[in-house]
Amino acid sequence: MSLQHKIDFAVILTVNRANPNGDPLNGNRPRTDYDGYGEISDVCLKRKIRDRLMEMGEGQRVFVQSDDRKLDGMVSLKERAESAEHGLGKDAFNPKKCSKEETAKKACAKWFDVRAFGQLFAFGKDGDAAGVSIAVRGPVSLHAAFSVEPVSVASIQITKSVSSEGDGTKRGSDTMGMKHRVDKGVYVFYGSINPQLAERTGFSDEDAAVLKAILPRLFENDASSARPEGSMAVNHVLWWQHASKSGQYSSARVHRSLTVNPDGSYVLDGEATPGLKADVLEGF
């Protein structure tokens, strides 16, 4: 059974001397808007959710797997999709053998991230087979995360003390590159789950419970040179479950009822959404 209640949620997180989401168009500096507020893209946040799902094992299959974490050895999304063992098989993407609606339904049943976030299956021609384009619109939408206050970005130059090439007789240049970080910041992002779209993909109350359990652990097992262990953490997750599929209030009204302070604390305006209470989860 698909989702029976509209859901809104918010996640408050802290960054402490880390690069939460580098911008490749700006030397991998932490993303900021023109007013200096820190930003973490929705694509980055979905990657974290997918990674946590993959750590749950076969119970929660993920279609879009990053190369450094993939579990099945598939070299491309097309290979994974058409794999008989890990995907739907080639016939599922042959319009002469399977309709787009049937393929989309199978994909949603197979992969959590497809029925949650949606997916575009767009594969070119392969031999005699025609190209295919199948769009799935998912019920889970995420905003980008923004800092509560403008952030200060620090940069340092890093060097190397060994030669990366040659026979070792000539030492390479000391300059290796730059590292950037946000010294301190409190970020918040919002999300919603739409029951009407959930009916199309089969996203269920059980799936919503899995997502709810993942959010407090969003940055566990996510350490890197840019994000040392413990430098990023979820403080609070606020989860609003409406009384019906249509929802008691608009998502905009629910999200505006939350005010996040620069120290990471928050205030909820209960008068803005009477009868709708937030379930609060503390970070892991």
Legacy VTK file of the C-alpha trace (Angstrom):
# vtk DataFile Version 3.0
C-alpha trace
ASCII
DATASET POLYDATA
POINTS 284 float
0.000 0.000 0.000
1.308 3.442 -0.950
1.820 6.367 1.399
-1.323 7.292 3.328
-0.278 10.650 4.789
1.456 13.721 3.427
4.821 14.244 5.144
7.038 17.289 5.553
10.432 17.249 7.221
13.400 19.456 8.095
17.000 18.598 8.987
19.271 20.876 11.020
22.979 20.080 10.695
26.304 21.570 11.740
29.602 21.927 9.883
32.835 22.289 11.832
36.004 22.894 9.800
34.884 20.890 6.785
33.939 21.324 3.140
30.310 20.178 3.083
29.884 20.405 -0.701
32.641 21.658 -2.989
31.842 23.596 -6.149
33.853 22.172 -9.117
33.317 25.436 -11.023
34.997 27.399 -8.240
38.129 25.402 -7.400
36.104 23.046 -5.162
35.483 25.809 -2.631
32.452 25.259 -0.384
29.324 26.345 -2.197
27.970 29.765 -1.230
25.338 32.050 -2.698
25.975 35.673 -3.639
25.173 36.812 -0.094
27.729 34.482 1.469
25.323 31.868 2.808
26.631 28.314 2.636
24.863 25.855 0.363
24.697 22.069 0.008
22.984 20.949 -3.195
19.982 18.636 -3.168
21.951 16.242 -5.395
24.649 15.986 -2.709
22.044 15.280 -0.017
20.416 12.571 -2.124
23.851 10.983 -2.578
24.197 10.762 1.215
20.782 9.124 1.488
21.617 6.623 -1.251
24.910 5.748 0.455
23.157 5.094 3.772
20.597 2.927 1.961
23.377 0.889 0.365
24.838 0.223 3.806
21.554 -1.443 4.741
22.270 -4.286 2.294
20.016 -6.071 -0.140
16.903 -4.994 1.734
17.114 -1.544 0.142
18.426 -1.682 -3.431
19.824 1.499 -4.986
19.993 2.182 -8.717
22.282 5.242 -8.805
25.403 3.927 -7.074
28.589 6.006 -6.945
31.682 4.405 -8.477
33.589 4.314 -5.183
30.760 2.533 -3.341
29.014 0.372 -5.939
28.132 -3.113 -4.785
27.447 -4.964 -8.039
30.423 -4.143 -10.266
28.269 -2.603 -13.006
30.195 0.025 -14.975
27.217 2.152 -16.022
23.582 2.816 -15.212
22.584 1.195 -18.491
24.478 -1.992 -17.670
22.860 -2.103 -14.232
19.393 -1.476 -15.628
19.692 -4.165 -18.317
21.467 -6.732 -16.142
19.487 -9.913 -15.642
20.943 -10.370 -12.153
21.070 -6.817 -10.822
18.485 -5.066 -12.974
15.390 -5.649 -15.054
16.883 -7.400 -18.087
17.228 -6.064 -21.617
13.657 -6.934 -22.592
12.345 -4.389 -20.076
13.882 -1.607 -22.189
12.752 -2.981 -25.528
9.572 -1.057 -26.497
8.459 -4.021 -28.617
8.446 -6.314 -25.586
7.595 -4.052 -22.667
5.698 -0.776 -22.406
7.167 2.266 -20.695
4.558 2.030 -17.939
5.435 -1.598 -17.213
9.163 -0.835 -17.149
8.663 2.126 -14.816
6.580 -0.021 -12.463
9.246 -2.731 -12.371
11.999 -0.186 -11.748
10.091 1.372 -8.848
9.538 -2.041 -7.301
13.231 -2.915 -7.721
15.018 0.199 -6.470
14.267 2.387 -3.439
15.827 5.537 -4.891
13.789 5.247 -8.101
10.446 5.059 -6.304
11.564 7.797 -3.885
13.356 10.396 -6.031
12.340 9.301 -9.508
14.704 8.570 -12.397
15.175 9.205 -16.087
16.113 6.046 -17.975
17.570 7.510 -21.175
19.686 5.079 -23.153
20.870 5.473 -26.721
20.593 3.014 -29.587
22.372 -0.291 -29.159
22.821 -2.260 -32.376
19.397 -2.971 -33.797
17.588 -1.844 -30.661
16.041 1.620 -30.609
16.878 4.190 -27.953
14.653 4.504 -24.911
13.558 7.360 -22.653
11.461 6.543 -19.602
10.800 9.197 -16.952
9.721 8.376 -13.406
8.659 11.260 -11.158
9.313 10.531 -7.498
7.304 11.686 -4.457
10.278 12.703 -2.279
11.512 16.237 -2.946
14.499 17.829 -1.201
15.509 21.476 -1.002
19.143 22.467 -1.033
20.562 23.114 2.443
21.487 26.702 3.326
23.350 28.070 6.304
21.478 30.143 8.865
24.133 32.860 8.697
26.801 33.759 6.114
29.779 31.411 6.431
33.501 32.117 6.529
35.497 30.079 4.011
39.157 29.429 4.860
41.730 28.245 2.302
45.147 26.674 2.739
47.771 25.631 0.241
48.955 22.028 0.475
52.314 20.688 -0.705
53.967 17.336 -1.407
57.375 16.090 -0.329
57.816 13.253 -2.844
58.036 12.991 -6.622
54.935 11.558 -8.252
56.727 10.711 -11.521
60.222 10.065 -12.891
63.188 8.170 -11.429
63.356 10.214 -8.230
66.483 12.201 -9.178
64.476 15.380 -9.647
62.139 16.565 -6.967
58.788 17.780 -8.148
57.339 21.183 -7.362
56.277 21.583 -3.740
52.956 23.171 -4.667
50.223 20.588 -4.881
46.945 22.432 -4.580
44.437 24.137 -2.311
42.057 22.927 0.387
39.036 24.894 1.483
36.762 24.623 4.492
33.874 26.226 6.325
35.142 26.948 9.835
31.710 26.796 11.443
28.146 26.782 10.195
24.598 25.695 10.937
22.641 24.553 7.892
19.020 23.500 7.414
17.213 21.781 4.570
13.581 20.873 4.027
11.775 18.093 2.243
8.333 16.725 1.489
6.729 13.437 0.457
3.743 13.659 -1.868
1.166 10.832 -1.469
-0.313 11.402 -4.940
3.042 10.765 -6.602
3.711 7.942 -4.141
0.682 6.127 -5.564
2.385 6.063 -8.981
5.738 4.742 -7.761
4.573 2.524 -4.900
6.439 4.519 -2.231
4.918 3.242 1.004
4.617 4.107 4.694
7.372 1.529 5.289
9.627 3.375 2.815
8.907 6.647 4.617
9.917 5.013 7.901
13.222 3.925 6.342
13.914 7.473 5.149
13.014 8.855 8.572
15.495 6.495 10.225
18.274 7.403 7.762
18.127 11.201 8.134
19.666 11.375 11.656
22.609 9.263 10.381
23.116 11.207 7.163
26.846 11.808 7.612
27.863 8.540 9.246
30.495 6.610 7.243
30.924 9.683 5.043
34.368 10.834 6.166
36.928 12.100 3.664
39.885 14.476 3.544
37.441 17.330 2.972
35.038 16.101 5.673
36.983 14.538 8.558
35.110 12.153 10.831
32.849 14.099 13.176
33.156 17.413 11.325
29.593 17.169 9.991
26.632 16.056 12.061
22.857 16.118 12.087
21.533 17.907 15.166
17.782 17.512 14.777
15.265 16.013 12.360
11.714 17.382 12.471
9.087 15.150 10.887
5.529 16.350 10.325
2.959 13.683 9.379
-0.315 15.190 8.213
-3.706 13.671 8.962
-4.523 12.939 5.313
-3.050 12.523 1.863
-3.888 16.099 0.888
-2.337 17.499 4.061
-3.668 19.911 6.657
-1.414 22.766 5.501
0.817 23.623 2.585
4.449 22.564 2.792
5.467 26.229 2.623
3.430 27.020 5.743
4.822 24.034 7.618
8.410 24.858 6.717
7.959 28.530 7.665
6.788 27.483 11.125
10.384 26.493 11.918
12.969 29.094 12.898
16.574 27.917 13.264
18.970 29.960 15.374
22.681 30.495 14.653
23.644 28.214 17.556
21.664 25.289 16.101
18.680 25.577 18.432
15.244 26.072 16.935
11.775 27.460 17.637
8.505 26.016 16.340
5.500 28.282 15.855
2.657 25.993 16.859
0.070 28.683 16.123
1.026 28.591 12.442
0.020 24.917 12.104
-2.519 24.094 14.860
-3.220 20.368 15.159
-0.009 19.365 13.385
2.802 18.305 15.684
6.375 17.610 14.701
8.087 14.401 15.720
11.616 15.430 16.714
14.564 13.040 16.303
17.982 13.841 17.673
21.055 13.323 15.541
22.888 10.007 15.824
LINES 1 285
284 0 1 2 3 4 5 6 7 8 9 10 11 12 13 14 15 16 17 18 19 20 21 22 23 24 25 26 27 28 29 30 31 32 33 34 35 36 37 38 39 40 41 42 43 44 45 46 47 48 49 50 51 52 53 54 55 56 57 58 59 60 61 62 63 64 65 66 67 68 69 70 71 72 73 74 75 76 77 78 79 80 81 82 83 84 85 86 87 88 89 90 91 92 93 94 95 96 97 98 99 100 101 102 103 104 105 106 107 108 109 110 111 112 113 114 115 116 117 118 119 120 121 122 123 124 125 126 127 128 129 130 131 132 133 134 135 136 137 138 139 140 141 142 143 144 145 146 147 148 149 150 151 152 153 154 155 156 157 158 159 160 161 162 163 164 165 166 167 168 169 170 171 172 173 174 175 176 177 178 179 180 181 182 183 184 185 186 187 188 189 190 191 192 193 194 195 196 197 198 199 200 201 202 203 204 205 206 207 208 209 210 211 212 213 214 215 216 217 218 219 220 221 222 223 224 225 226 227 228 229 230 231 232 233 234 235 236 237 238 239 240 241 242 243 244 245 246 247 248 249 250 251 252 253 254 255 256 257 258 259 260 261 262 263 264 265 266 267 268 269 270 271 272 273 274 275 276 277 278 279 280 281 282 283
